[in-house]
Amino acid sequence: GGSKAASLHWTGERAVSVLLLGLLPAAYLCPGPAVDYSLAAALTLHGHWGLGQVITDYVHGDVPIKVANTGLYILSALTFAGLCHFNYHDVGICKAVAMLWSL
């Protein structure tokens, strides 16, 4: 049970990492809404899982872990919502990065 779930989670983390490796050149070569929203989802998930590992490693005790995990879910939801808002109402992630590079 738990071992299989951990293995699937590990596989999912690697899949998102590989997806990000493909999305970065795609963002440069063919920017657009599909890549912007894919980046928003993949970056948020990647960050969520990474910070979840920090909580697992450094937060101890039942109540602190619950508080930290709740904060992480709120942070991840706000991050994804903010990136989607930026993609929809502004230039989007791909164009924003291109604008930064052109400075």
Secondary structure, DSSP 4 states (H G I P E B T S, - for coil): -HHHHHHHHHHHHHHHHHHHHHHHHHHHHS-SHHHHHHHHHHHHHHHHHHHHHHHHHH--SHHHHHHHHHHHHHHHHHHHHHHHHHHHHSS-HHHHHHHHHT-
